Each structure stands twice: as structure tokens, then as C-alpha cells.
């Protein structure tokens, strides 16, 4: 048997794959894939940690592609898959795959609520802080299913609740964040805001957006930088 690669690494929520190749003179009789997490059997995988496959039954040569979606709850854990091939005469061979999962930006965003601590108008002269006191207790919860929950807190602003936030997304390169909302007066009127991600850590998140404020006598690209902090 040959396995390429024998170790895969990536960010949670994204797919990885590895190819198991083999020559089995007497034909494949049994094909098992077992899984461990931190060297302990993952009982949720297959039956008590062992998945029995029939994909290769009878084959004397094969290239089997194993696809796996990296899991949020496996970040920074030692995840291993063991492949065992048995032939019709009871001979066997095994290969091991090691999986390393890193927290993705999307997982970080969805890991806890966020509050806005700063909203700087960058193109003002000089740049000015625009976050309102009534906004500082707003809590945004970006769920892993791409929905948004917004709690306006005790000190509500005048227009709170007029826009209903619905979905969010983060690009694969983690450089573009989008969120959408609709007007409570006209649900068919959907707005998609597109931000550039400047920094994203488990504690702090900074994004920038260009807004068209020409209706207010300003430019079509007024830049605002939002800073969110973990709550």
C-alpha cells in the first residue's frame, strides 16, 4: 500500500483528501478505515470507530481517494485514520493518515458574540470616531450555519430594529467578509455589505467598508473601519 500524502493539514470547515493506492494479488476481501482522536477510538466514526467499506471488493489494484471535512471540534487535536486492507487469503497491510486541523477565520467568528468598540471614519479630515454610546452594548452573534443574531442591549439607538440582519460569509482566503440585511418595511429590499478584513484573532476583529454617502453631500467611497472585540 501507498498513501499520499500521509499527513494533511488545513482549516476547519474545509476539505482535505489523500489517495490510498495498492496492489493486492489475491484481491481485496475487506477494507476498514478506523479513526482515533488523541489516540483514543472515535466511537462516532462508523461502528465503534471502524468504518467498513466495500468500494474495493475483489480489486487487485486500486487508487482510493479519501475525502474529509476538517471539523471545528478537532482543532489542535491529534486525529488519525488507519487504513487496513485484507486479501482473500487473510494477508493484510495497513497505512496511517495524520490529520491536523487549524481554526479557520469562520470558526473564530462563530465561536462567541462580538461587540463594536470602535467605528472610525477614515476619510474624514481628520479621521474621527463615529461609534455611538448606544451601539457599544450591541452584540452580534455570527452562527456557524451563516445566520446572524443581533442583541441591541439595554441602551438602544433610535433606528434599532429597522434592519433585520440575516446571513454572513467569509471568503476562503479570509480577506472578505459579507453580511446581509433587509428592511423591516420591505423584506424584498436586501442589502449586502462587503468588508475587507484587516485583522482577525480570537479576541479582536477589524474590518473596513466603503460606503456611498453621496446623498449626504459626501463621496461615493467614504471609508469606515470597524473594530469588534470578543464578548
Rosetta blueprint (number, residue, H / E / L):
1 X L
2 X E
3 X E
4 X E
5 X L
6 X L
7 X E
8 X E
9 X E
10 X E
11 X E
12 X L
13 X L
14 X L
15 X E
16 X E
17 X E
18 X E
19 X E
20 X E
21 X E
22 X E
23 X E
24 X L
25 X L
26 X L
27 X L
28 X E
29 X E
30 X E
31 X E
32 X E
33 X E
34 X E
35 X E
36 X E
37 X E
38 X L
39 X L
40 X E
41 X E
42 X L
43 X L
44 X L
45 X L
46 X L
47 X E
48 X L
49 X L
50 X E
51 X E
52 X E
53 X E
54 X L
55 X L
56 X L
57 X L
58 X L
59 X L
60 X L
61 X E
62 X E
63 X E
64 X E
65 X E
66 X E
67 X E
68 X E
69 X E
70 X L
71 X L
72 X H
73 X H
74 X H
75 X E
76 X L
77 X L
78 X L
79 X E
80 X E
81 X E
82 X E
83 X E
84 X E
85 X E
86 X E
87 X E
88 X L
89 X L
90 X L
91 X L
92 X E
93 X E
94 X E
95 X E
96 X E
97 X E
98 X E
99 X E
100 X E
101 X E
102 X E
103 X L
104 X L
105 X H
106 X H
107 X H
108 X H
109 X H
110 X H
111 X L
112 X L
113 X L
114 X E
115 X E
116 X E
117 X E
118 X E
119 X E
120 X E
121 X E
122 X L
123 X L
124 X L
125 X L
126 X L
127 X L
128 X E
129 X E
130 X L
131 X L
132 X L
133 X H
134 X H
135 X H
136 X L
137 X L
138 X L
139 X E
140 X E
141 X E
142 X E
143 X L
144 X L
145 X L
146 X L
147 X E
148 X E
149 X E
150 X E
151 X E
152 X L
153 X L
154 X L
155 X L
156 X L
157 X L
158 X L
159 X L
160 X L
161 X L
162 X L
163 X E
164 X E
165 X E
166 X E
167 X E
168 X E
169 X E
170 X E
171 X L
172 X L
173 X L
174 X L
175 X L
176 X E
177 X E
178 X E
179 X E
180 X E
181 X E
182 X E
183 X E
184 X L
185 X L
186 X E
187 X E
188 X E
189 X E
190 X E
191 X E
192 X E
193 X E
194 X E
195 X E
196 X E
197 X E
198 X E
199 X E
200 X E
201 X L
202 X L
203 X L
204 X E
205 X E
206 X E
207 X E
208 X E
209 X E
210 X E
211 X E
212 X L
213 X L
214 X H
215 X H
216 X H
217 X L
218 X L
219 X L
220 X L
221 X L
222 X E
223 X E
224 X E
225 X E
226 X E
227 X E
228 X E
229 X E
230 X E
231 X L
